[in-house]
Amino acid sequence: MFYFVYADKHGQVFEDTDYGAVMRTGGLLVEPEREDMIPLPAGASLVGLPRRAAAAVDMRGRIAPYPREGAQTVAALLPQGYLRTLLPGYRPTQEPLPLFGYAGVAWSENKLWVAAVQAATSDDLHRWQPSLFNTTDLTELIAVRRQEFGQNRILEQLIHCAQSYGCFTAQNMLYRRFEAGLPISPRCNANCVGCISLQASECCPAPQARIDFVPTVTEATELAVRHLAEGGDTVSFGQGCEGEPLLESALAADIVRAVRGQTKRGHINMNTNAGDFDGLREVVDAGIDSLRVSLNSPRHVSYNPYYRQQSYSLDDVMRGIKFARTQSVFVSLNLLVMPGVSDREEEVAALQRFIRETDVNQVQFRNLNIDPDLYLGLLPKAEGEALGIRSLLQAVRVTGVSVR
């Protein structure tokens, strides 16, 4: 059995074995099953959710509000590579939560458990281990990189993101390893609810600021070449601190050609919504290696209320992916997942069709960082049942694509 966990007003976390744990799938309160739970992984953090009435299973086996006055619902924020299976169990409120991915937490066998599944490979998990970042030599490395590149504005942006937000891809450029960010675009052609890179957000404070300049080819190329030639394996346009990189497609294409004129090593990737077909074709023709396309849903009725795009449609996204695949570009879906929504029967069936029609190579599952109740309020009512996140994963695997 999984027992209830709560936090007091000071943020101290307690278990109460007189009450059972309750979590949510979408808006439905449920008791967690063993298959949905794993021991709290290293790198996860616990947060209290104030002003949210926690639900628990009482001694009569009923789901009811937890009676202790001042008790806060506890949630876990998961490290990279873990996908939540259930949400924390609380009653909805009008005040939205900050933009993070909240997972349910419980107590069993004298340890904390979280509603999650490992979605990444062991190698992927190693690359994103928190212990590899924010190390004691980071400040020294910043000084070294500044000496190497002088007044490079992209470098200064990455240093800001590394120090202020602890961004791992920004830090990778400093450590010169793995995948490093290469932000280039201050503009976007979508208006996502709860965008993480706006100066101000309609729903709640954005966790980071967006770049406010367009870099030169030289600024981007010199960073990318040194990263790929001296230890890193990937540079990526389209980071959390920028808008849509396809809106700077001519610049991105020039950077791709310039980098490949100096080194053939590593991969050049773009994180994109893939809505600008002409821009996508430009970077594909320039020789980009891979695209990672963000997607909350393969259905117009769920995609449009979240992205709130004006200049493109989901059909344009599909068209762009299909074109990239005909040119042998490796395409991943960066699937933004919400338990109780992404695993609805109609969503799963539509996702399988989308994967087969576009011929994508891979689906990367990522927790959608938004208040669950805010997100649910945007979407149409469910047509079918929620199958569970593990069933969603299996449904994608049977299409034959790689899953991460």
Buried (B, 14 or more C-beta within 10 A) or exposed (E): EBBBBBBEEEEEBEBBEEBBBBBBBBBEBBBBBEEBBBEBBEBBEBBBBBEBBBBBBBEEEEBEBBEBEEBBBBBBBBBBBBBBBBBBBBBBBEEBBBBBBBBBBBBBEEEBBBBBBBBBEEEBBEBBBBEBBEEEEBEEBBEEBBEEBEEBBBBBBBBBBBBEBEBBBBBBBBBBBBBBBBBBBBEBBBEBBBBBBBEEBEBBEBBBBBBEEBBBBEBBBBBBBBBBBEBBBBBBBBBBBBBBBBBBBEBBBBBBBBBBEBBEBBBBBBBBBBBBBEBBBBBBEBBBBBBBBBBBBBBEEBBBBBBBBEEBBBEBBBBBBBBBBEEEBBBBBBBBBBBBBBBBBBBBBBBBEBBEEBEBBBBBBBBBBBBBBBBBEBBEEBEEEBBBBBEBBEBBEEBEBBBB
